[in-house]
């Protein structure tokens, strides 16, 4: 869920700002072969992967001794997936990006 939400936010940011788009593309070019050919998508995926990996470590440290109800965890997860998926859906994504650009 955290990786998907990161991907959605970075995707919006790269469409709104050319400076962010170039920075994200540079991140992808650091390690991904052929990143020049796919543009900032390489950096978007890199940032989503890093956020996902970091979330595992951070959430493990924070939640390792806590008892959670499965129902609460599933609801939070499904809501996060729904928000992330909605933000990546082109009609919503384009509307938000155009609103920020003032188009």
TORPA-4810 file (N, C-alpha, C, O; in nm, 3 decimals):
<nodes>
NODE_1_0.083_-0.119_0.000_0.000_0.000_0.000_0.088_0.126_0.000_0.062_0.220_-0.075_X
NODE_2_0.190_0.126_0.083_0.276_0.245_0.091_0.353_0.265_-0.040_0.370_0.378_-0.084_X
NODE_3_0.398_0.158_-0.102_0.464_0.168_-0.231_0.372_0.224_-0.337_0.413_0.309_-0.417_X
NODE_4_0.247_0.178_-0.340_0.150_0.228_-0.438_0.117_0.375_-0.414_0.108_0.452_-0.509_X
NODE_5_0.099_0.413_-0.290_0.072_0.554_-0.259_0.191_0.642_-0.297_0.173_0.753_-0.347_X
NODE_6_0.312_0.593_-0.274_0.432_0.667_-0.315_0.435_0.683_-0.466_0.464_0.792_-0.517_X
NODE_7_0.406_0.575_-0.538_0.404_0.580_-0.684_0.302_0.682_-0.733_0.329_0.758_-0.826_X
NODE_8_0.184_0.686_-0.671_0.080_0.780_-0.712_0.122_0.924_-0.689_0.100_1.010_-0.775_X
NODE_9_0.181_0.952_-0.573_0.222_1.089_-0.541_0.337_1.134_-0.630_0.337_1.247_-0.680_X
NODE_10_0.435_1.046_-0.652_0.547_1.081_-0.739_0.500_1.100_-0.882_0.548_1.188_-0.953_X
NODE_11_0.406_1.018_-0.925_0.350_1.029_-1.060_0.283_1.166_-1.079_0.302_1.231_-1.182_X
NODE_12_0.207_1.209_-0.981_0.145_1.342_-0.987_0.250_1.453_-0.987_0.241_1.547_-1.066_X
NODE_13_0.348_1.440_-0.899_0.451_1.545_-0.888_0.531_1.560_-1.016_0.566_1.671_-1.055_X
NODE_14_0.562_1.447_-1.083_0.640_1.457_-1.207_0.559_1.518_-1.320_0.616_1.580_-1.410_X
NODE_15_0.428_1.502_-1.317_0.347_1.562_-1.421_0.326_1.712_-1.397_0.307_1.789_-1.491_X
NODE_16_0.329_1.751_-1.272_0.307_1.892_-1.238_0.434_1.975_-1.259_0.426_2.089_-1.304_X
NODE_17_0.551_1.918_-1.227_0.675_1.996_-1.230_0.782_1.929_-1.316_0.813_1.811_-1.297_X
NODE_18_0.839_2.004_-1.409_0.947_1.951_-1.492_1.074_1.929_-1.410_1.150_1.837_-1.439_X
NODE_19_1.098_2.012_-1.310_1.216_1.994_-1.225_1.208_1.861_-1.149_1.307_1.789_-1.138_X
NODE_20_1.090_1.830_-1.096_1.070_1.703_-1.026_1.084_1.588_-1.125_1.146_1.486_-1.093_X
NODE_21_1.028_1.603_-1.245_1.039_1.499_-1.347_1.185_1.467_-1.378_1.222_1.350_-1.387_X
NODE_22_1.269_1.570_-1.394_1.410_1.549_-1.423_1.482_1.485_-1.305_1.568_1.398_-1.324_X
NODE_23_1.449_1.526_-1.184_1.512_1.468_-1.065_1.476_1.321_-1.049_1.562_1.238_-1.019_X
NODE_24_1.350_1.289_-1.070_1.305_1.150_-1.059_1.370_1.064_-1.167_1.409_0.950_-1.141_X
NODE_25_1.383_1.119_-1.287_1.449_1.046_-1.396_1.596_1.021_-1.361_1.648_0.913_-1.388_X
NODE_26_1.662_1.119_-1.301_1.801_1.102_-1.259_1.816_0.991_-1.156_1.915_0.918_-1.157_X
NODE_27_1.720_0.979_-1.067_1.723_0.871_-0.967_1.717_0.736_-1.037_1.791_0.644_-1.001_X
NODE_28_1.631_0.722_-1.135_1.621_0.596_-1.208_1.746_0.565_-1.287_1.785_0.448_-1.298_X
NODE_29_1.810_0.667_-1.341_1.931_0.646_-1.420_2.049_0.602_-1.335_2.148_0.552_-1.389_X
NODE_30_2.042_0.621_-1.203_2.152_0.582_-1.116_2.182_0.433_-1.121_2.297_0.392_-1.109_X
NODE_31_2.080_0.351_-1.137_2.104_0.207_-1.128_2.033_0.124_-1.235_2.072_0.009_-1.256_X
NODE_32_1.933_0.177_-1.303_1.854_0.096_-1.394_1.909_0.105_-1.537_1.913_0.214_-1.595_X
NODE_33_1.953_-0.008_-1.594_2.001_-0.005_-1.733_1.886_0.032_-1.827_1.774_-0.018_-1.811_X
NODE_34_1.913_0.117_-1.923_1.811_0.157_-2.019_1.712_0.258_-1.967_1.607_0.279_-2.028_X
NODE_35_1.743_0.321_-1.855_1.650_0.418_-1.795_1.627_0.539_-1.885_1.523_0.604_-1.878_X
NODE_36_1.725_0.569_-1.970_1.709_0.683_-2.061_1.593_0.661_-2.156_1.525_0.755_-2.196_X
NODE_37_1.570_0.534_-2.192_1.465_0.502_-2.287_1.324_0.504_-2.230_1.227_0.522_-2.305_X
NODE_38_1.311_0.488_-2.100_1.175_0.485_-2.043_1.142_0.611_-1.964_1.031_0.625_-1.912_X
NODE_39_1.236_0.702_-1.956_1.208_0.831_-1.894_1.193_0.824_-1.743_1.253_0.737_-1.679_X
NODE_40_1.113_0.914_-1.687_1.103_0.922_-1.541_1.034_0.801_-1.478_1.034_0.788_-1.355_X
NODE_41_0.976_0.713_-1.558_0.912_0.594_-1.501_1.012_0.512_-1.420_0.976_0.451_-1.320_X
NODE_42_1.139_0.511_-1.464_1.241_0.435_-1.391_1.259_0.491_-1.250_1.273_0.414_-1.155_X
NODE_43_1.258_0.620_-1.235_1.270_0.681_-1.103_1.145_0.664_-1.019_1.153_0.648_-0.897_X
NODE_44_1.029_0.668_-1.085_0.903_0.648_-1.012_0.901_0.510_-0.949_0.866_0.495_-0.832_X
NODE_45_0.939_0.409_-1.026_0.941_0.272_-0.974_1.047_0.255_-0.867_1.027_0.183_-0.770_X
NODE_46_1.161_0.322_-0.885_1.267_0.315_-0.785_1.220_0.372_-0.652_1.241_0.311_-0.547_X
NODE_47_1.156_0.489_-0.656_1.108_0.551_-0.532_0.998_0.468_-0.466_0.992_0.458_-0.344_X
NODE_48_0.911_0.407_-0.547_0.806_0.321_-0.491_0.868_0.198_-0.423_0.824_0.157_-0.315_X
NODE_49_0.970_0.140_-0.485_1.038_0.025_-0.427_1.108_0.062_-0.297_1.099_-0.012_-0.199_X
NODE_50_1.177_0.175_-0.296_1.247_0.219_-0.174_1.146_0.245_-0.061_1.169_0.206_0.053_X
NODE_51_1.035_0.311_-0.094_0.933_0.338_0.008_0.875_0.208_0.063_0.852_0.196_0.183_X
NODE_52_0.852_0.112_-0.025_0.798_-0.017_0.019_0.896_-0.089_0.110_0.856_-0.141_0.215_X
NODE_53_1.024_-0.093_0.072_1.123_-0.160_0.155_1.141_-0.090_0.290_1.148_-0.156_0.394_X
NODE_54_1.149_0.042_0.287_1.162_0.115_0.413_1.040_0.097_0.503_1.053_0.089_0.625_X
NODE_55_0.922_0.091_0.443_0.801_0.074_0.523_0.801_-0.058_0.598_0.753_-0.065_0.711_X
NODE_56_0.855_-0.162_0.538_0.863_-0.291_0.607_0.947_-0.278_0.733_0.906_-0.321_0.841_X
NODE_57_1.065_-0.218_0.721_1.152_-0.203_0.837_1.092_-0.113_0.944_1.094_-0.147_1.062_X
NODE_58_1.040_0.000_0.902_0.984_0.096_0.998_0.860_0.039_1.066_0.847_0.047_1.189_X
NODE_59_0.770_-0.019_0.989_0.648_-0.075_1.049_0.679_-0.194_1.138_0.613_-0.215_1.240_X
NODE_60_0.780_-0.274_1.102_0.819_-0.385_1.189_0.867_-0.332_1.323_0.829_-0.383_1.428_X
NODE_61_0.952_-0.230_1.318_1.005_-0.174_1.442_0.895_-0.113_1.529_0.894_-0.132_1.651_X
NODE_62_0.802_-0.042_1.467_0.695_0.026_1.542_0.590_-0.073_1.593_0.541_-0.059_1.705_X
NODE_63_0.555_-0.171_1.512_0.440_-0.256_1.543_0.477_-0.395_1.594_0.387_-0.478_1.612_X
NODE_64_0.603_-0.424_1.618_0.644_-0.561_1.648_0.584_-0.618_1.775_0.570_-0.740_1.786_X
NODE_65_0.549_-0.537_1.870_0.494_-0.589_1.996_0.349_-0.550_2.019_0.299_-0.559_2.131_X
NODE_66_0.283_-0.506_1.914_0.145_-0.462_1.929_0.050_-0.566_1.871_0.081_-0.635_1.774_X
NODE_67_-0.063_-0.576_1.932_-0.169_-0.664_1.882_-0.268_-0.579_1.804_-0.318_-0.480_1.855_X
NODE_68_-0.295_-0.617_1.682_-0.390_-0.547_1.597_-0.499_-0.643_1.556_-0.474_-0.762_1.536_X
NODE_69_-0.619_-0.592_1.543_-0.725_-0.677_1.492_-0.710_-0.688_1.340_-0.680_-0.589_1.273_X
NODE_70_-0.730_-0.806_1.288_-0.717_-0.826_1.144_-0.815_-0.739_1.066_-0.782_-0.691_0.958_X
NODE_71_-0.932_-0.718_1.121_-1.033_-0.638_1.053_-0.984_-0.495_1.031_-1.000_-0.439_0.923_X
NODE_72_-0.923_-0.436_1.135_-0.873_-0.298_1.125_-0.760_-0.289_1.022_-0.757_-0.196_0.941_X
NODE_73_-0.669_-0.383_1.024_-0.556_-0.383_0.930_-0.605_-0.397_0.787_-0.556_-0.327_0.698_X
NODE_74_-0.699_-0.486_0.763_-0.751_-0.508_0.628_-0.824_-0.383_0.578_-0.809_-0.346_0.461_X
NODE_75_-0.902_-0.319_0.663_-0.974_-0.198_0.622_-0.875_-0.087_0.586_-0.892_-0.021_0.483_X
NODE_76_-0.772_-0.067_0.669_-0.671_0.036_0.639_-0.600_0.005_0.508_-0.580_0.093_0.424_X
NODE_77_-0.562_-0.120_0.489_-0.493_-0.161_0.368_-0.580_-0.140_0.243_-0.533_-0.085_0.144_X
NODE_78_-0.704_-0.184_0.249_-0.792_-0.171_0.132_-0.823_-0.025_0.101_-0.831_0.013_-0.016_X
NODE_79_-0.839_0.058_0.203_-0.860_0.201_0.180_-0.737_0.264_0.114_-0.750_0.344_0.021_X
NODE_80_-0.619_0.228_0.160_-0.496_0.280_0.101_-0.478_0.236_-0.043_-0.438_0.315_-0.128_X
NODE_81_-0.508_0.110_-0.071_-0.500_0.059_-0.209_-0.602_0.131_-0.297_-0.573_0.166_-0.411_X
NODE_82_-0.721_0.154_-0.245_-0.825_0.224_-0.323_-0.782_0.367_-0.354_-0.801_0.413_-0.467_X
NODE_83_-0.726_0.436_-0.257_-0.681_0.574_-0.279_-0.567_0.576_-0.380_-0.568_0.657_-0.473_X
NODE_84_-0.469_0.489_-0.363_-0.355_0.483_-0.455_-0.397_0.450_-0.597_-0.350_0.513_-0.692_X
NODE_85_-0.485_0.353_-0.612_-0.533_0.315_-0.745_-0.613_0.427_-0.808_-0.600_0.453_-0.928_X
NODE_86_-0.694_0.494_-0.730_-0.773_0.606_-0.782_-0.683_0.720_-0.828_-0.708_0.782_-0.932_X
NODE_87_-0.577_0.749_-0.752_-0.486_0.857_-0.790_-0.407_0.826_-0.918_-0.361_0.918_-0.985_X
NODE_88_-0.391_0.700_-0.951_-0.318_0.663_-1.073_-0.413_0.651_-1.193_-0.368_0.647_-1.307_X
NODE_89_-0.542_0.644_-1.169_-0.640_0.632_-1.276_-0.638_0.761_-1.360_-0.652_0.869_-1.305_X
NODE_90_-0.620_0.750_-1.492_-0.599_0.868_-1.576_-0.701_0.982_-1.563_-0.658_1.097_-1.556_X
NODE_91_-0.832_0.958_-1.557_-0.922_1.073_-1.543_-0.898_1.151_-1.414_-0.903_1.274_-1.414_X
NODE_92_-0.873_1.083_-1.305_-0.849_1.149_-1.177_-0.711_1.215_-1.179_-0.696_1.331_-1.141_X
NODE_93_-0.611_1.140_-1.224_-0.474_1.189_-1.230_-0.465_1.315_-1.316_-0.406_1.414_-1.274_X
NODE_94_-0.521_1.311_-1.434_-0.516_1.427_-1.523_-0.590_1.547_-1.465_-0.544_1.660_-1.477_X
NODE_95_-0.703_1.523_-1.402_-0.779_1.633_-1.341_-0.702_1.701_-1.229_-0.699_1.824_-1.221_X
NODE_96_-0.639_1.622_-1.143_-0.560_1.679_-1.034_-0.439_1.754_-1.088_-0.408_1.864_-1.043_X
NODE_97_-0.370_1.694_-1.186_-0.251_1.757_-1.243_-0.287_1.888_-1.310_-0.215_1.987_-1.295_X
NODE_98_-0.396_1.891_-1.385_-0.438_2.015_-1.452_-0.480_2.121_-1.350_-0.455_2.240_-1.372_X
NODE_99_-0.542_2.080_-1.240_-0.581_2.175_-1.137_-0.458_2.241_-1.072_-0.458_2.361_-1.045_X
NODE_100_-0.355_2.161_-1.049_-0.232_2.217_-0.991_-0.158_2.306_-1.088_-0.096_2.405_-1.049_X
NODE_101_-0.163_2.272_-1.218_-0.095_2.353_-1.318_-0.175_2.480_-1.350_-0.119_2.576_-1.404_X
NODE_102_-0.302_2.480_-1.318_-0.386_2.595_-1.346_-0.438_2.596_-1.488_-0.467_2.702_-1.544_X
NODE_103_-0.449_2.479_-1.547_-0.496_2.469_-1.686_-0.647_2.454_-1.688_-0.706_2.444_-1.795_X
</nodes>
